[in-house]
Amino acid sequence: MNFNLSAKGLRIAPSITLEITAKAKAMKDSGIDVISFGAGEPDFNTPENIQQEGIRAIKEGLTRYTPASGIVEFKKAVCEKFKIDNGLEYKPSNIIISNGAKHSIHNALMAILNPGDEVIFAVPYWVSYPELVRLADGVPVYIETKEENDFKFNVDDLNKVLTDKTKAIILNSPSNPTGSIYTEEELRAIAEWAVKNNIFVISDEIYEKLIYDDNKHVCIASFNEDIKRLTILINGMSKSHAMTGWRIGYAAAHEEIIKVMSNIQSHATSNPCSISQYASVVGLTGDQNSVEEMKKHFVERRNYMADTINSIKGLSCRKPQGAFYIMVNFTQLLGKTIKGHAINSSMDFANLLLDEGKVAVVPGIAFGDDKYVRLSYATSMENIKNGLERIKQIVEE
């Protein structure tokens, strides 16, 4: 049968990592010991106080529809979070609660884009940015960044791709997949550019709490009212509070933008999960020791992983400043044949590691850059040590 399906839907590419993921799962299911560095979520359980609040919500019958844009208690908690952490004043009418930060980005793009509007972001990018832009009838515009500049773009880069169709830029700091962080100086320059050109800034700050060493998170909306008016802040509970499956994200923006986002969400999903919302109030306002404890483990793992990768002949990486990923540069291996595998792309390298080392990594082409593979250190130190030893044996053989 010849279905006449949506042209837009058919243009949306599946995740390029599915092939590796499916292969790794099949190997695990058949009893093979596969170590995965693909995880995009903390390997810790949701903190106890959040769990208990979720249970309370269920037992007290808080399991019905909520307002489409979220409960006011949670919106107030989000406002307080922005005030304490970022020095920003928002009212509940500036806030929308969504089914994860990805859903918040989708709502934002749907609210601001008209067909053909362009959205600028850096390469390497988080895998969903291009497809989310296309779903909203926008056009992705890519800025190729350099590893020596920590994979960040600047105003000169932005000017080169600016057109009369430019509607927004997406900032992701700390970044998935690179772990890089924009400094206050860099953000101030980007903010001035955005205000001067009247360009929206979608600031994806989902990894805000996972920042290491002496690095500081700076929120671009905090500089002045002009940039705040143009900024849509994206955040959520998934990464900071180990709540990936609870599906709760939130956005802050001008009331006019939030109103459109809320209208869209009301038809698309009704409301975010009521239980997750009540639990998240405690997540934001309660004890934060679990977040700090998680960070200690991530720092230890990051240091070990970065040092070990840089000791392996043919591989290199920069030590990330935030999030829980490392982009591994394997360009010294390009054109070589290892264990019968010709290494001409990140998919080739990922397949080599999976087939010969039983180690799953994410090929860099998924993020728009074929010179890298991404490893997550959101897994145990035992897995990290064993997995890197396997990689070392294959690469240095």
N, C-alpha and C positions, 0 to 999 in steps of 0.2 A: 504494500500500500504506500502511496506517495503522499505523506502528510505535508500540508502547507503550513509549516511552523513559523514562529516569530523570527524575522530576520535579525532583530536585535538579540534575541535569546541565542540564536545560532552563532552570533559573533562573539559571545562571551566564552572565553577559553577556560577549559577545566584547569585545575591546579596542576602545574607541570610536575609537582612532586608526587602525584598520585601513583605514577608508575613505580617509583622507588618504594613508597609507603606500602603499596599492595604487595610488592615482591617481598619486602621485609616481613610483613604480616604472614604471608603464605609460608615463608621459611620458619618463622616462630611456631606457627600452627603445626608444622610437620616435625617439631621437636628440636630444631636447630637453635643453638645459642646465639641469637642476634643481639648486639648492643646498639641501641638507637640513640643518636644525637639529634634527632629531629624534633623533639618535644618543644612546643611553644607555650608550655604552661609549667608553673612551679610544681615540683614533685612532693610538695608538702600538703598535708590535709588542711582544710579550712579551719581556722582557729576555733577553739572550743566555745568561746562566748558567742560567736556568730552561729555556730551549729545550734546551740541551745535556744537562741532567739528564733531561729527557723522552726524548731520543734514547738516552741511556745505559740508561734503564729498559727501553726497547723492545729494545735490542740484548742486554741481559743477561737477557731473558726474564721481566721483572717485569710480565707481562701477564695474570696469572691473577686469580681471585677473591681479594679481601682480606677480612678480617673485615668484617661488615656495617656496623659503625660507624666503620671506617677503620683504617689501620695505626697501630701504637703509636708509630712514629718521628714521624709527623706530629702525633699527639696530644700528644707531648712537646714538639714545636716550638711548638704552639699554646699549651700551658701556659707555656712560656718567654716567648712573645710577650705573654701577659696579665700576667705578672709584671713584665717590663721596661716595657711601655707603659702599663699600667693599675694596677700595684701590687696585683694580684690573685693569690691562691694557689689554683690548681686542680690536681687530679690527672687523669691520663688518663681515669679513670672518670667525670670531670665533662664530658668532651668527646665530641662526635659530629661526624664529617666527613660532609658531604652533597654532593649534586649541585648546588651553588650555594647562595647565601644564601636565595633564594626557597624552595628545598626545605627548608632549615633552619626557616624560618618555618612552612611547611606542617606539618612534623613537630611543631613546638612546639604549634601550635594543635590538631592532632589529639590530642596527648598530654594537653592540659589541659582541653579543652572538652567539655561535655555538651550535648545538644540544648537550645537556648534560652538558653545562656550568652551574655552580652553582652561585646563587646570594644570599647573606646573608642580612637579615634584622631582626629588633627587633620584638618581640611579646610583647604587642599589636602592630599591624601594620595597616596602612591604607588599607581598604578593597581591593583595586585594585592591590596592589603590587604582590601577588602570581599569580593572573591570567594574569597580564601583562608579568610576567616572563615566564609563561607557553606558552603564545601566541608566544613568541619569541624563543620557543623550549628550554628554560632554565629550571633549577631545583631550586625551592625556598628552602632556608635553613634558619631555624628559630632559633633565640636565645631567649629563655624564659627570660624575664627580671623581676626584682623585684620592687614592689611598693616603698619599702624603699630606692631604688636607683633611684627613679624618672623614672622608666621604661627605663633605659638606659643601653646599653652594653659597655664593655671596651675591652682592648686588650687581656686580659686573656680569655674572652668569645669568641673573634674572633679566637684565637689560637686553641680553642677546636673544632671548626667546620671547620677550614682551611683544604682543600684538594688540590690535584693537579688539580682539576676541578674548584676551586674557581676562578671566573672571576671578580666579582664586589660585592660591598656592597652598600646598599641603606641607606643613612642617612636622617632623617626627623626631622629638628630642626628649629623652634618649631614644635612639633609633633601633628598630628591628628592620634589617638584620645586622647592622654594623656596631651598635652599642655606642655610637658617637653622640656628643652633646654640644649644642650650640651655646657659645658664651654670651654673656650679657651684651658685650660690644657688638658681636655678630648679629644678635637679635635686634638691637637698637637700629642698626643700619637697615635691616630687612623691614622693620616696622616703618621707618621713614619712607622707604621705597613704596611700601604698600599704601600708606596714607597719600603720598604724592600722586600715585597712579590709581587710587580708589579701587584697590584689589582686596578681596576677601582673603583672610588667613585662616585656614583650618589647622589648628594646632593640636596634634595628636600627642597627648601627654600620658598615655596609659602606663608607661614605665617610670613615671615621675619619682616614685618612692624607691626605685632600684638604681641608685646612683652611688658611686664608690669613690674612695680616697677623699681628696679635698674638693672634688667637683660639686658644684651647686646647680640646682635646677632654677632656672629663671623663666617666668611665664611672660610671653611677649605682650599679652593683654594688659600687663601691670604698669606699662610705661606712661600712658596718658589716655584720656578719653577718646581721642581720635582713633588710635589703634584698637582700643577696646571695642569700639563701635563696629569695627570691621572683622573682629576675631570671633571665631566659633571654637571654643575650647572643648576638647574631647578627652574624657577620662573614664574610669570605671573601676570595678572591684576585682576583676579577674586576676591581674598579675600581682598587685600589691597585697591582696588578702587571700590569695590561693582560692579564688572563687570562680574558676573558668566555667564550670558547669552550671553555675547559678544564673548565668546570663544577665548580668546587670552592668550597664554603662550609663554615662550621663553626659550631657552637653550644657554649656553656658554660652549665651549670646544675647544680642539685642532682642527685646521683646517681639518685634515684628518677625524676626527670623524664627524664634522659638514657636510663635503662633503657627506659622506655616509648617514647621517640622511636626508639631503636635497634630495638626489636621491630617497630614500624611500618615503619621503613625496610627491615628485613630481608625483609619480604614485598613491599614496593612496588618496590624497586629492587635488591635484593641488596646491592651496595656501590657506592661512588663509583668512578670510573675509576682503576685502579691507577697508570697512567702519570702522570696529573695529580696524584695524591697524592704520589708520589716527587718530582716536579718542584717541587711546592709546599713541600716541606721546605726545599729550597734557596732558594725564594722568601722564606720567612720568616726563615731563619737566615743567608742569604748577604748579599752586598753590596747595600745599599739606595740606592745613588747614582741608579739609574734612576728610583726613586720621586720623589726630590728634583728630578731634572731635569724630570720630567713636570709636577711642581707649578709650576715656574718658568714653563713655557709656559701652564699654565692661568691663573696670576695675570695674565700679560700679556694673554691673550685676554679674561679676565673684565673687566679694567679698561677695555679698548677697547670691549667690547660694552656694558657698563653706561653708560659715558660717552656713547657714540653713541646708544643708545636714548633716553637722557634729553635728548638734543639734538633729537630728532625730534618735531615738533609733533603732539600728540595721543597720544603714548606716554610711559610712564614705567616705572621699575623701581627696586627697591632693589638695592644691590650685595651679592651673596650672600657669605656668610662661608665657605662650603665647598661640596663637590661640584663639578659643572660644568654647572649649569643656571641660567637666569634666568627668572623669571616676569614677563612684560611686561603691564602694566596698559593696556588699550585702552578703558576706559570712556568717555573723551572722544569716542570715535568711534561709540558705540552710538546707533542711530537714524538714522545718516547713510547715504547711498548713495554708494558709491565705484565708479566704472567700471561702473555698472549693478548692483552687488552691494549689497543692503540689509544693513547690519551690525546684526544683532539678537542675535548669539550668538558664542561663540568658534569654533564650526564655520563660521559665515559668514565671520569674519575670516580663519580659516585657509584656507578655500576661495578667498577673494579673493587672498591672497598667493600661493597656488599657481597659480591660473588666470592671474592678471595679471602676477605677478612671478617665477613659476617658483621660488618659495621655499617649502620645506616646514617647517612648525612644528607643534607638538602643541597641539590645542585644550585650553583649561583645563578644559572639562567632563569630560575624561578623568580629572582629578584632583579632581573634585567642585566646581570653582569656574569659573563661566562668564565671569568678568570678565577672564580672563587667557589668554595663550598662553605655552607654554614653549619657550624656545630653549636648545639645548645648545651650549656652546663647546668640546665635544670634537670639533672639526674645525679645519682649518687657518686661519691668520690671513687668508690670501688669500680663502678661502670666507667667512669672517666679514665682511671688508670689502666684498666684492662683494654678499653677501646682504643686509647692512644697507643698502647703497646702493640696492638694488632696493626694499626695504621703504620707505625714506625717500621715494623717487620716487612710489610709489603713495599713501602716506598723505598726503603734503604737496601732491599735485597739486591 
